[in-house]
Amino acid sequence: MIRVVLVDDHELFRAGVRGELAGLVDIVGEAGTVAEAGPLIRELDPDVVLLDVHLPDGGGEAVIATVAPERPAVKFLALSVSDAAEDVIAVIRAGARGYVTKTISRDELFDAVRRVSDGDAVFSPRLAGFVLDAFRTGEPLGADEELETLTPREREVLQLIARGYLYKEIAARLHLSVKTVEAHVSSVLRKLQLSTRHELTRWAQERRLV
Amino acid sequence: MTQIPVLQFQRSERDRVVAGICGGIADALGVDPTLVRLVFALLSLAGGAGILLYFALWVWTGGRHPVIAVLILALATMGLLQALGVPLAVVLGAGLMVGGVVLLARRGATLRPGGSFFIPGIALAMAGAVVMLDHLGSSHHFVGPGALAGALLLVLGPWVWQLASERNERIRLAERAAMAARIHDSVLQTLALVQRDADDAPRVRALARRQERELRRWLYGRGYDGATTIADALADAVADVEEAHLTRIELATAGDTAIDDALGELVLAAREAMVNAAKHANSDEISVYAEVEPTSVSVFVRDRGVGFDPGTVGADRRGIADSIESRLRRAGGSATITSSPGNGTEVELTMPRGGES
């Protein structure tokens, strides 16, 4: 069973997720602050950390920054009510493998945890919208053209995610395998984390990340 | 009642070279301590004024010998002016004035009715002005009026400052009142409704969703009443449909643009499609995605519900499709409806941008 640590400052929300995921994953620990989360994750070495974007003593990106160097195998999935693109982009750029909103259903959440633990990327429709927005217009800053733009295929996949399609539905629609769809999404995640496009850097700078 | 602003600073405990004066001033002003130290160093070159000023402030922060501090401060001013080549009488006058004004400030003098002045302070300042003007009157005709204006500024400046700060205070209070009103109107109302309808889970969920959306839109600084962009208008439509039909709609947008008549029709058609999905699809989730491109705006409304066979549609669904399609056509756009039994339905709405046809 996938071992999960839950980091969120709302006790009620943690209890809700614990109840929902009971029997599906093994919730080995919980933390409510950046200060608690760091040592806990290093000690427990879980497969996946469900990470709130906003914590009382810092953003989710602070947790990733303290844990990732020592525990590179731990995967982070950002979980938030936040609507602000810059918050979400900041956590993704810090190293989270995906972002889902807190209103996500139980099955979708489990699916997202499983996917992230397998090393894949998980984009909610909203995150797909943000990414399309950031890569939509404007000039790439960096010299690496490949990193600064989405391929037509990646754009297609993201548009379908934003429209509410599941990976297997996207695969069927585009006559691809699910693995290929996952590869496209992972490639977009990599670009999201490494690109120097100014929308992304601006968002990240506002959160003092770059 | 606010008093004349006197820079409140304390000797810095952690950032100190001699007594922490520069660090304290830097803290109070919110600037880099190095900058303050540089200013003191430059002043020290001017007749040792910087060094004297430093000692004056040191004594001042001790609080026990304000008169000595004022004396050193006046000496510092005189040293500075002397170094700048200002005539001796002016130097003396300026020294007296500085001493007087500082004494006044120390006592927190105010020009508001009922405020008090510190007589020795006024006396010193006036004596300084007299000495200075007496000298200037004979040799520098053009400087006299300037010195008078300066003296007036010294007296009126704090008063003007006070008016401005009161205005800021009023603006802050107004903002706070607006926030309180908003929270009262929406959040408290919602909480009351939630308590009343606590047994009706779908209704509570819908209330919470709507409140969440409203609050978020308000917090992130976009318009609150009367949406002016397509993303905001869609968010409104989504909230309406969620509330009316107790369903969940996930909205994603890429890009945004100001709304016009044609785009207004697009939003209405999208709303119709959402209602349609909420009523007929028998699905617990609807996805809406809007994309603003240079030449067109597209909205996709998708449900994962029962779907239908477009070849054998019931009269009611045909009617709704017609209303969506003909509405968009009239405004210059187009609609495509894709569905098959068991695979849900997707409505794609597109409206060209610019020149409405």
Interface residues (C-beta under 8 A of the other chain):
Chain A: V81 D83 A84 T101 T103 S105 S124 P125 R126 A128 G129 F130 L132 D133 R136 T137 Q159 A162 R163 G164 Y165
Chain B: R209 E212 R216 Y220 R248 E250 L251 A252 T253 A254 G255 D284 E285 I286 S287 Y289 E291 E293 P294 F300 R302 R304 E346
